[in-house]
Amino acid sequence: MKNKPEKYVCDICGYTADGRFVGDICPNCGLTYWKCEKCGFLITAAKPPDVCPECGERCDFIDVTCYLPECGGPGHVDRRL
């Protein structure tokens, strides 16, 4: 009996793939890496939460997704931010 490949589904747009999304970013809706300015917690989501799941504070989140080839391009975190 063959094992079926594991299906991954984006919680935001419903896109389905056979295997993990590269960098855990949905190729269909383009989830973004967000970093909490207070505690540095990193989350991948289409939009940042109002309250940080790590520190429990209302925080500003900054977009730390890499958009340039120098830091790896989309799907990577820009470590300079």
C-alpha positions as CSV (number, residue, x, y, z in Angstrom):
1,M,0.0,0.0,0.0
2,K,1.5,3.4,-1.0
3,N,1.6,6.3,1.3
4,K,-0.3,9.3,0.0
5,P,1.7,12.5,-0.1
6,E,0.8,14.9,2.7
7,K,-1.5,17.7,1.6
8,Y,-0.8,21.3,2.9
9,V,-3.6,23.8,2.8
10,C,-3.3,27.6,3.2
11,D,-5.6,28.8,6.1
12,I,-6.0,32.1,4.3
13,C,-6.9,31.3,0.7
14,G,-7.4,27.5,0.7
15,Y,-4.6,26.8,-1.8
16,T,-3.6,23.1,-1.6
17,A,-0.2,21.6,-2.4
18,D,1.5,18.1,-2.1
19,G,4.1,19.0,0.5
20,R,5.1,22.1,2.5
21,F,5.1,25.6,1.0
22,V,8.6,26.9,0.4
23,G,9.5,29.0,3.4
24,D,6.0,28.3,4.8
25,I,4.7,31.0,2.5
26,C,1.7,30.2,0.4
27,P,2.6,30.7,-3.3
28,N,-1.0,31.8,-4.0
29,C,-1.7,34.5,-1.4
30,G,1.9,35.4,-0.5
31,L,1.9,35.3,3.2
32,T,4.4,37.7,4.8
33,Y,7.0,37.5,7.7
34,W,6.1,39.8,10.5
35,K,8.3,40.6,13.5
36,C,7.0,41.9,16.9
37,E,8.8,45.2,17.7
38,K,8.6,44.5,21.4
39,C,9.8,40.9,21.8
40,G,11.1,40.0,18.3
41,F,8.6,37.1,17.8
42,L,8.4,36.1,14.1
43,I,5.1,35.1,12.6
44,T,4.1,34.2,9.0
45,A,0.7,35.6,8.1
46,A,-1.2,37.6,5.4
47,K,-1.5,40.4,8.0
48,P,-0.1,40.8,11.5
49,P,-2.2,40.1,14.6
50,D,-3.3,42.9,16.9
51,V,-1.8,41.1,19.9
52,C,1.5,39.3,19.8
53,P,1.0,35.5,20.5
54,E,4.4,35.4,22.2
55,C,4.4,38.3,24.6
56,G,0.7,38.9,24.8
57,E,1.1,42.7,24.2
58,R,-0.6,45.0,21.7
59,C,2.4,45.5,19.4
60,D,3.4,47.0,16.1
61,F,4.6,44.3,13.7
62,I,7.2,45.2,11.0
63,D,7.3,43.4,7.6
64,V,10.6,41.6,7.6
65,T,10.0,39.6,4.4
66,C,13.0,39.8,2.0
67,Y,12.2,41.3,-1.4
68,L,15.7,41.6,-2.7
69,P,18.1,38.9,-4.1
70,E,20.8,40.0,-1.5
71,C,18.8,38.5,1.4
72,G,17.4,35.5,-0.5
73,G,14.4,37.0,-2.2
74,P,10.7,36.3,-1.4
75,G,10.2,33.4,1.0
76,H,13.1,34.5,3.2
77,V,13.4,36.8,6.2
78,D,15.5,40.0,5.8
79,R,17.8,39.6,8.8
80,R,18.9,43.2,8.5
81,L,15.5,44.4,9.8
